[in-house]
Amino acid sequence: MDRIPSYHVVHKLQKRSLLIAINCIAALSIFFFGYDQGMMGGVNNAADYYHNTMKFGHTGPDGSPVIDDTLLQGGIVSIYYVGTLVGCLVGGWFGDKYGRIKSIALGAGWAVIGASLQTSAQNSTWMIFARLINGWGTGILNAIVPVWATETAEHTSRGQFVAIEFTLNIFGVVVAYWLEYGCSFYMNGESSFVWRFPIAFQIIPLLFLFGIVWIFPESPRWLTKVGREEEARYVLGRLRGETGEDLGKAEAEFQDIRNICELERKTATRQSYISMLFGIGSGKLHTGRRVQLVIWLQIMQEWIGIAGVTIYAPTIFRTAGISNTDVAWISGLNTITYMISTLVCVFTLDRIGRRWTLYWGSVVQGISLLLAGVFSHLGQQHPLGSPQAKSLSSGAVAMIFLFTATFGATWLTVPWLYPAEIFPLEVRAKGNAWGVVGWSMGNGWLTLLCPVMFKALNEKTYYIFAAANALTLPMVWALYPESNQRTLEEMNLLFAADSIWNWEAERNFKILKEQNPELVQAAQRGTSVLDPETGLPRQNSVARGMSLDANAFSQRRMEHDDVYEEKQAFKHG
């Protein structure tokens, strides 16, 4: 393939080895994302940071931070998510126009600038603007990397590959916590090195990502969309294989992608962010509904409690009655169990599906947070250090550990995977960007309010998070169709129903699969687009007369049946 430089890994690797290499690069970006989130928990506890530099608190008699200005503390953390909101919208537009690879490089470069400015911050105003810039780079990466990963993976293992990436995400959180824990002993924790070095550390993976992503293949779906079909077909052949039992697999998938491109251009007339949000000009693609689904899924991911646990873990454990000397290592231990728990999702997500993964996660998380609140409240009724207080505090900590582990096995991955799966190819990067908008809104809102809530409500804050978990159960059951084991090209059929209800979407999907058999041939085992006599691709593979209107199909089928009955009546006259 002449258009792809000879040094590209696509010429050296193929099939699973190529997919793993792509997954490693995607995971590197996700690692940075996790590190950046986990980092602020330790930074907020550095005395030089909160007292000398940002000036929103002081050190208490027991050595723990006392926050005098919770709004400033929360504002410095949450402004990052304003940056991710803007960045994801820029990244979605840039990714659909200029490709996934260039967008990843842009996000990494921008994040390096933001991280450098954070490292050198001299006051709260400087830090606020630095975190805003850093968030912009993160937003670009978050909008593009999941899309690139899902567009290259096979539909049967798409969830597994993305789940592996999010194991690296939590590994980033683990590295952040323990690096900061180690730095906290430097000069008795009084030096600015305690918080500046952990911030600077994230520049290393970002520079590596910026340098290496250029030798990786562009998404074959984006290449098809922009008319570079020869390139797309070559990349797909390397990803899926071209010999033995893999013969025809890449060609079938390529034809499906061409079919869906044609259908989307025929169905949707407007593709701006505003048009997507309100579903203007999207016809039967119903992009407005998909946008609302991914925004609220990401918002609820934060409001079920994880944003508070990740960033304000030290505060949460102090609320549970843990001494300041033990808070740091317990928080770090919690991140390790969090990381290990993500491996559960790797082996279950493609087996039980997205919906059931969210169901069992919400139930266990809600119960654990409710009990954490109860144990914390009861523990405070006893003298500090008494056997009763210690046992109840231990129970509260155990429930927080259970919540974090369950989240890692369930809700961590699905809200990031689902937006990258369900949007039409023409606007997939923009669609995923809307998911990051929801994440930014949920995270920014919550991290701003978390210090205020914990100060005003203490352990009762857990009850709010438990209620949010309960709310997600009917929400997912009624509104979110299952995307597991379905190709990206089948998603337009899944969301073609005019009704918002999941059961209507599934009923309509079955009708449309019958109507458009050529549209989803890659998902049908044993189906080939190769001519059995020549071994070459069939001619005119691109489906004609495709429609996402199930009622029109039913009407045509009734007319066909009427004609058939008339012919039979005439025949037997």
N, C-alpha and C positions, 0 to 999 in steps of 0.2 A: 504494500500500500504506500504509494509515493508521497501522499499528502501528510502522512504521519512520519515524523523524523525517526531515523533509525535507532536513536538512543531510547525511545519510548519503551516502557516495560511491556506494552501490549504485544510487541514483537518477541519478547523473551519468555513471557509466561502465558498460560492459557487455562481456561476452565477454573477449577477450584483454586489453584495457586494464584491466578490473576485476581479472583474475587477476594481472596484473603489479603493480598497486597493492597487492594483498594480499601478494604475494610480497615486495615492498619492505619492508612492515611486519614480516613474518616475518623477513626478512633483517636488519633492524635489531636484533631480539632476538638473532639468531644472531651478529651482529657483536659485541654486548656479551659474549656467551659466549666467543667467540674472544679478544677483548681481555683478558678477565679471566684466561683461562688463560695467554696469552703474557706478561702483565704480571709475574708472579712471577719469571720468569727474570731480568729486569733488576733487580727489587727485591732479590733475593737477593745481587746483586753490589754493592749500594750500601753503602759503608763505614759511613755513619751508621746504616744499618738493622741490619746484622749485628753491628757492634761496639758502638755507643753505645746503641742502643734495644733491640734484641732480645737482645744479649749472647750470641750463640752462636758467635762467631768473631772473628778479628783479621786485620789486613792483613799479608801476607807481605813479604819483602824485595823481591820483584819487582813488588809492587803488587797481586797477586792475593789474593782472600780465602782465608784458612785457616780451615776449619770445625773448631771444637773440640767442638761438641755436634751431631753429625749427626742425632740423634734429635729434638732441638728444632727444627732447621731443617726436617726432613721432617714433623714434627708440625704446624708452623704451616701448611705447604702442604697437607697431607693432611686437616686438620680441615675444610677447605672442603668436601670431598666427603662428610663426615658430614652437613653442612648440606644439600647437594644431595640426599642420600638421603632425609632427612626431608622436605625441601621438595617433592620429586617425588611422594611419597605423598600429601601434603596437596593438591598441585596436581592430581593425578589424580582424587581424590575431589571436590574443588571444581569441576573442569572438567566432570565428568560430571553434577554436580548443578546448577550455576549457569551453565554455559556457558563457551565458549572465550574470549570477549572479556573478561569479568569476571576470569577467571583470569590472563590476560596482564597486565591492569592491576594485579592483586594482586601478581604476581611482580615487576613493574617497581618498584612502590612499596616493596616489602620490600627489594629489592636496593639501592635508593637509601639506605635506612637503613644497611644493611651497609657499603656503600662509604664513607659518611660516617664511620662508626665506624673503619674501617680507616685512613682518611686522618688521623684524629686520634689514632691509637694511640700510647701512651707507653711500653709495655712488652710483653713477650711474652704475658702473660695477657690483656691488652686485645686484642691482635692476634688471638689464638686465638678469643676470643668474637666479635670483629668478623667474622672470616672464616667462622665458623659461621653467623652471621646472613646474611651475603652469599650464602653457599652455599644457604641456604634459598630465597632469592628466585630464584637461578639454577635451582634444582631445579624450582620451579613453572613457570618459563618453558620449560625443556627438556621438561617433561612435556606441555605444551599446544601450543606453537608448531608442532612437526612435525605434530601431529594436525590442527590448524586448516588448515595448508597442504595436506595430503593430502586432506582432506575437501572442499576447494573445487576442487582441480585435477581435470582429466580423467584417466582411467586410462591413456590413451595417452601422456601427457606428464608424469605425476606425478613420475617420477624426475628429469626434466630440471629442473623447477621447484625441487625440494628441493636438487638439486646446485648450482644457481645460488645458493641461500641459503648453502650452505656455502663457496662462493667468498668471500662476505662474512664468513663465520666466520674464514677464514684471513687475510682483509684486516684483521680485528681483531687477529690475532696480529702481522701486519706493522706496523700502527700502533703497537702496544704496544712492540715491539722498537726501532723507530726513534725513537719519542718518548723512550724511556728512554736510548737512545744519545745523543741530543741533550742531554738533561738531565744526563748524566754529566759533561759539560764545565763545568757551572755550578759555580763556586767550587772547581774542581779535583776535583769529585765528593765533597766532604766535607760538603756541606749536606744537611739533611733534605729540602729541596725536590727533590732528585734522585729520591727514592722516593715522597714524599707527593703531588706533582703528578700523576704517572702514575696513581696510584690514584684521585685525585679526578676525573681526566678522564673516567672511565667514567660518572659521574653525568649528563653531558650527554646521551648517547643514551638513557639510562634515563628521564630526565624527558620527553624528546620522545616516547618510546614510550608512556609513561603518559598523556600528553595527547592523542595522536592516535588511539589504538586505538579510542576510543569511537565514532568516526564510520565504522567499518568493519563489514561485515555479519557476523553470527553464522553459524556453520557450518550449512548447510541440513540436514545429517544430524542434528545435535544438535536443531535445531528440530523435525524430524519425530519424533524420539525422545520429546520432551516434549509432543507433541501440537499444536504450533504449525504445522500443516501449510500453512495459507494463506501464512504468512510464508516457510516453507521453499520452497514452490513458486515464489514470486515471486523469491527470491534465486537459485534454480536457473535460472529463466528468464533472469535478467540475466547469469548466469555462462556459460550455454551458447548463448543466442540463441533467438529465437522466430520467425524469418522465414526464407524461402528454404530452403536445404538443411538448416538447423538446426531446421526445424519438427519437433516431436515428440521431439527429443533430450532436452530437459529433462523432458518428461512421462514418457518411458521410464525415465530415471534416477530420477525421483521415485517411480514405481511400484516400481522395484527396492528403493529404500530402505524404502518401506512394507512390502513383502514381507518383507524381512530383519528388520525390527523385529518383525513378527508371529511370524516363525519363531524368533527369539532368545528372545522372551518365552515361547514354548511349549516351547522346548528346555532353557533354563537356569533353574534355580530359585534359585540362590544366587550373589551377585555381590560379596561382600566380598573384601578383599585376601587374606585367609587362604584363603578358598574358591577364589579364582583360583589361588593358588600350588600348591595340592594338587589342583586340578581337582574340588573337591567340588560336586556338583550341577550340573555344566556339561553332562552328557550327551555328545552327539555333537559339541558345540562344542570339547571338549578344550582348555579354556583353560589348564589346568595345563601341558600340553605346550608351548603357545605361550609361556607365561611363562618356562619353562626355556630355550627357544630364544633369546629376546631377552636374557635375563640373561647367558647365556654368550657370546653374540655380542658384547655390549658389553664384557664382561670381557676377552675375547680381543683386542678392538680395542686395549685399552691394553697388554696383555702382549706384543703383537707389536713393541712398542718405541716407539710414538709419544709416550706420556706422558713417558718419560725424555728423548726428544729435544727435546720442546717446552719443558719446564720446566728441564731441566738441560743445555741445549745448550752453555753456556759450559764446564761441567765436561767434557762429552763432547769438545769440541774441544781442551781442554787435555790430555786423555788421549791424543789423537791427535798431540800434540807441537806444537800451535800456541801461539805466544807470547801472553801476556796482553794485549798491546797490539792484537793482531789478532783476538782472540776475539770482541769485541763486534760488529765490522762483518761478520765472516764469519757469525756467528749471524743477523744481520739479513738478509744476502744469502740465507741458507738459507730464511728465511721468505718471501722474494719468490718464489723458485722454487717453494716449497710452494703459494703462492697461485695462481700461473700454472698449475700442474699440475692444480688442481681443475677447470679448464675442460675438460680431457679427459673427465672424468666427465659433464659437461653434455651432451656429444655422443655418448657411448657407452652410458650407463647404460640408456636405454630401447631401445637397439639390441641389445646383447649380453646384457642381463639382469643380475640381482643376483648369481647364482651365478658366472658366468664373470668378472664384475668382481672378485669376491673371489679366484677361482682365480689369475688372472694376477698380482694384487697380492701374494698370499702367496708365490708363487714368486720374483718379483723382489726383494721385501723380504727374504726369508730369505737369498738369495744375497748381497745387498748388505751385510747386517749381518755375515754370516760373513766376507766379505772385509774389511770394516772392522776386525773384530777381528784378523784375520791381519796386515793392514798395520800396525795400531797396535803389535802385539806385535813384529813385525820391526823397525819403526822405532826402538823402544826399545833394540834390541840394538846400535845404532850411536851414536857420540858426538853429543850435541845440537848441531845446527847443521851437521852434515856433509851432503854432497850426498845420501848414501844415506838419512839420516834425513829430510831434507826431502822427497825424492821419495816415500818410503813414507808420510809423514804426509799429503802431498797426496793420495795414493791413498785413504787412510782417510777424509779429508774428502770426496772425490768420492763415495765409497760412501754416506756419510751423506746427502749431497745427493740421490743417486739413491733412497735409501730414502724420504726425506721427499717427494720428487716423486711416487714411485709410490704412497705412502700417500694423498696428496692426490687422486690420480686414481682410487683404488679404495676402500680401507677407511675413508676419512674419512666418506663419505656413507651407504653401505649400512647399517651398524649403527644409524643414526638413522632412516633411511627405513623399514626393514623392520618395526620395532615399531609404527610409525604406520600401517602397511598391514594387518597380519595379524589384528588383534583384532576381535571382534564390536563392533558399534556401541554396544551397551548398556554396554560397559565399555572403550571404546577409549582414553579418556584414562587410566584406571587401568592398562590394559595397557601403554601407552607409558611410564607411570610405572615399571613394572617394568623396562623397558629402561634407564631412567635410574638405577634402583637398581643394575643390573649395571655401568653406567658408573661410578657413584660407588664401588662396591666395588673395581672394577679400578683406577681412578685413585687412590683413597685408599690402597689397599694398596701400589701400585707407587711412588707419590710418597713414601710413608713409608720404603720399602725402598731406593729408588734411591740416595740418598746413602751408605747403608750398603754397598750392593753395589758402587758405584764405588770406595769407599774400600778395600774388602776384595779385590775381584776386578779392578779397573781395566778393561782392555779385554776381559777374559773375560766381562764382563756382556753384551757383544754376542752371545755364543754362546747365552745363555739366550733372548734375544729371537729369534734365528734359529730355535731349536728350537720356540718358540711358533708361529712362522709355519708351520713344517712340520706342526705338529699341526692347524692349522686346515683343511688340505686335505681329509683324510678326514672331518673333522667336518662341514664344509659339504656335501660330496658326499653323505653318508649321511643327514643329518638335516634339511636346510633346503630345503623346496620352493620353486620359483620363483614369485615374485609379480609379475614383470614382465608388462605388457599384460593384466592381470586386474583387474577392478573390485573395489572394496572389498567389494562384496556377494558376490563369488564366493569370498572367502577362507574362509567357513564351509564351503563345499563342499570346498575344498582341504585343510582340516584335519579333515575328518569321519572319516577312516580311523582304526581302532583301533590300527593299527600305527604305530610311531615312524619307520619308514623312508620316505625320500623317494619311492622307486619305488612303494610301496604307496599313498602319498598321491596320486600322479599317476594311478594306475590307478583308484582310487576316485573321483577327481575327474571323470574321463570318464564314469563310470557315472551319477554324480549330476547332471551337466549334462543328460544324456538324461532323467533322472527329473524334473528341475525346470526345464523350458524357460522358464517365465514368470518364474523368479527372476532370471535374468541377461540379460534382453532388451536392456538398454542396451549390453551388450558385443557384441551381434550386429549387425553392419553391415547396414543395409537393413531392420531390423525396426522396426516402429512400433506404438505403442499407440493411435494415432488411428484412428477409424473412417473407412475410405476414402470412404464415402458422405456422412457429415455433417461430417467434418473435426474432430470433437470426440473427447475421450478416450473410449475404450471403457469400458463399464460393468463394474463388478465386476472391476477390474484386479488387485486384491490376490489373490495366489495362495492357493488353499485346498488342504488335504491335502498340504502340502509336507512332506518328510522328508529327514533327513540320513543315513538308514540305507540304504546301497546293497544290503544283503542282502535287506531287506524288499522293495525294488523288484524285485530279481531274482526273488524268490519270486512277487510279483504278476504279473510278466511270464510266468513259467512257467505259472501258473494260467490266465492269459489265453490262452496258446498251447494249453493242454490243452482249454479250452472251445472254442476255434476249431477244433481237430482233431475234437472230438466233433460239432460242428455240420456240418463237412464230411463226416464219416462218415455222419451221419444223412441229409444232403442227397443223397448218392450211394448210400445204403443199398442 
